[in-house]
Amino acid sequence: MWVISGPSGVGKGTVCNRLRELRPDVHYSVSMTTRARRPGEQEGVSYHFVTPERFEDLVAQKQFLEHALVHRSHYYGTPRAPVDKAVAAGIPVVLEIDLQGARQVKANMPEAQLVFLEPPSWDELVDRLRGRGTEDEATQKRRLETAKQELDARQEADHIVENAVVEDTVATLIDLMGL
């Protein structure tokens, strides 16, 4: 199991989408969230979008491998059943999650390898996050505050990979994962 983590705006989604194109034989977990769908996102592909009430019901039923309230605003979580099924079948698994979730996965599954994607610079991260144009100023500010904390904790990862050029980053991940 490989856990891809890093701050908002570092390019986790872009990197994992490209990895998915090149290695469709790997199981890519689809997270669940209570946040609104962004332009271009598809239900069941980008995320499973649910209400906070539905999410809380699933938490109570212990249906998540990990879950967290992220940026003090929305729940995110990894449904447990599809991951357990892939692991049991011997299929490599890739999770794209925030640092809070990555810590939970590592605590529950110490064999999981945590890969932290870091930006080439702080200024590049700010430009990427703001350039998305998907969040208002207050949300961007919250995400950048969280990003500082996540960058300070990157040494918790088993591997740190700089995401400067997507194709280079994906090639590094493929080599690292032995895919």
C-alpha positions as CSV (number, residue, x, y, z in Angstrom):
1,M,0.0,0.0,0.0
2,W,1.3,3.4,-1.0
3,V,-0.1,6.6,0.5
4,I,0.4,9.8,-1.5
5,S,0.2,12.9,0.7
6,G,1.2,16.5,0.7
7,P,-0.2,20.0,1.1
8,S,-3.2,21.5,-0.9
9,G,-2.0,22.7,-4.2
10,V,1.1,20.5,-4.4
11,G,-0.5,18.5,-7.3
12,K,-1.5,15.2,-5.6
13,G,-4.6,14.9,-7.8
14,T,-2.7,15.7,-11.0
15,V,0.1,13.3,-10.2
16,C,-2.3,10.5,-9.2
17,N,-4.4,11.0,-12.3
18,R,-1.4,10.6,-14.5
19,L,-0.2,7.6,-12.5
20,R,-3.7,6.1,-13.0
21,E,-3.4,6.6,-16.8
22,L,0.0,4.9,-16.9
23,R,-0.7,2.1,-14.4
24,P,-4.4,1.2,-14.6
25,D,-3.7,-2.2,-13.0
26,V,-3.2,-0.6,-9.6
27,H,-6.1,0.0,-7.2
28,Y,-6.7,3.7,-6.7
29,S,-8.9,4.4,-3.7
30,V,-11.7,6.9,-4.3
31,S,-12.1,9.0,-1.2
32,M,-15.3,10.2,0.2
33,T,-15.9,13.9,1.1
34,T,-18.6,16.3,2.3
35,R,-17.2,19.2,0.3
36,A,-18.9,20.5,-2.9
37,R,-17.9,19.1,-6.2
38,R,-15.4,21.2,-8.2
39,P,-15.8,21.8,-11.9
40,G,-14.8,18.7,-13.8
41,E,-15.0,16.3,-10.9
42,Q,-17.0,13.2,-11.3
43,E,-18.9,11.3,-8.7
44,G,-17.2,7.9,-8.0
45,V,-14.2,8.9,-10.0
46,S,-12.8,12.0,-8.3
47,Y,-14.6,11.4,-5.0
48,H,-17.7,10.0,-3.5
49,F,-19.7,13.2,-2.5
50,V,-21.9,12.8,0.5
51,T,-23.7,14.8,3.1
52,P,-22.1,15.4,6.5
53,E,-24.9,13.3,8.0
54,R,-24.2,10.3,5.7
55,F,-20.5,10.6,6.4
56,E,-21.0,10.6,10.2
57,D,-23.2,7.5,9.8
58,L,-20.4,5.7,8.0
59,V,-17.9,6.7,10.7
60,A,-20.2,5.3,13.3
61,Q,-20.4,2.0,11.3
62,K,-16.5,2.0,11.2
63,Q,-16.6,2.0,7.4
64,F,-13.4,4.1,6.9
65,L,-9.8,3.1,6.9
66,E,-9.1,6.7,7.9
67,H,-11.1,9.9,8.1
68,A,-10.6,13.5,9.2
69,L,-12.1,16.9,9.3
70,V,-9.8,18.8,6.9
71,H,-9.1,22.6,6.9
72,R,-11.7,22.8,9.7
73,S,-14.4,22.7,7.1
74,H,-15.1,19.3,5.4
75,Y,-14.8,15.6,6.1
76,Y,-12.7,13.3,4.0
77,G,-12.2,9.6,4.4
78,T,-11.1,6.4,2.7
79,P,-13.8,3.7,2.5
80,R,-12.3,0.5,4.0
81,A,-14.0,-2.3,2.0
82,P,-12.5,-1.6,-1.5
83,V,-9.0,-1.3,0.0
84,D,-9.3,-4.4,2.0
85,K,-10.5,-6.3,-1.1
86,A,-7.6,-5.1,-3.2
87,V,-5.0,-5.9,-0.6
88,A,-6.4,-9.4,-0.1
89,A,-6.2,-10.0,-3.8
90,G,-2.5,-8.9,-3.9
91,I,-3.2,-5.8,-6.0
92,P,-1.0,-2.7,-5.2
93,V,-3.0,0.1,-3.7
94,V,-2.5,3.8,-3.9
95,L,-4.3,6.2,-1.6
96,E,-4.3,10.0,-2.2
97,I,-5.0,11.6,1.1
98,D,-4.1,14.5,3.4
99,L,-1.4,14.2,6.2
100,Q,-4.0,13.6,8.9
101,G,-5.4,10.6,7.1
102,A,-1.9,9.3,6.1
103,R,-1.0,9.3,9.8
104,Q,-4.1,7.2,10.6
105,V,-3.3,4.7,7.8
106,K,0.3,4.4,9.0
107,A,-0.9,3.8,12.6
108,N,-3.4,1.1,11.4
109,M,-1.2,-0.4,8.7
110,P,2.5,0.2,9.5
111,E,3.5,-1.6,6.3
112,A,2.0,1.2,4.2
113,Q,4.6,3.4,2.6
114,L,3.9,7.2,3.0
115,V,5.1,9.3,0.1
116,F,5.1,13.1,0.8
117,L,4.8,15.3,-2.3
118,E,6.5,18.6,-1.7
119,P,6.4,21.7,-3.9
120,P,9.6,23.1,-5.5
121,S,9.1,26.2,-3.3
122,W,6.6,27.9,-1.0
123,D,5.9,30.6,-3.6
124,E,5.1,27.9,-6.2
125,L,2.7,26.2,-3.8
126,V,0.9,29.5,-3.2
127,D,0.7,30.1,-7.0
128,R,-0.7,26.7,-7.7
129,L,-3.3,26.9,-4.9
130,R,-4.5,30.3,-5.9
131,G,-4.3,29.5,-9.6
132,R,-6.8,26.7,-9.2
133,G,-9.5,29.3,-8.7
134,T,-11.7,26.8,-6.9
135,E,-11.7,28.4,-3.4
136,D,-12.5,31.8,-2.0
137,E,-9.8,33.9,-0.2
138,A,-10.7,32.6,3.3
139,T,-10.5,29.0,2.2
140,Q,-7.2,29.6,0.5
141,K,-5.8,31.2,3.7
142,R,-6.9,28.2,5.8
143,R,-5.4,25.7,3.3
144,L,-2.1,27.7,3.3
145,E,-2.0,27.7,7.1
146,T,-2.5,23.9,7.0
147,A,0.1,23.6,4.3
148,K,2.8,25.2,6.5
149,Q,2.1,22.6,9.2
150,E,2.1,19.7,6.7
151,L,5.4,20.8,5.2
152,D,6.9,21.0,8.7
153,A,5.9,17.4,9.3
154,R,7.2,16.0,5.9
155,Q,10.0,14.1,7.7
156,E,7.3,11.7,9.0
157,A,7.1,10.3,5.5
158,D,8.9,7.2,4.3
159,H,9.8,9.0,1.1
160,I,9.8,12.7,0.0
161,V,9.3,13.5,-3.7
162,E,9.5,17.0,-5.1
163,N,6.7,17.7,-7.6
164,A,8.2,20.2,-10.0
165,V,7.4,18.5,-13.3
166,V,4.4,16.1,-13.3
167,E,6.0,13.5,-15.7
168,D,9.2,13.4,-13.7
169,T,7.3,13.0,-10.4
170,V,5.2,10.2,-11.8
171,A,8.3,8.4,-13.2
172,T,10.0,8.7,-9.8
173,L,6.8,7.2,-8.1
174,I,6.7,4.3,-10.6
175,D,10.4,3.5,-9.9
176,L,9.9,3.9,-6.1
177,M,6.8,1.7,-6.1
178,G,8.4,-0.9,-8.4
179,L,5.4,-0.7,-10.8
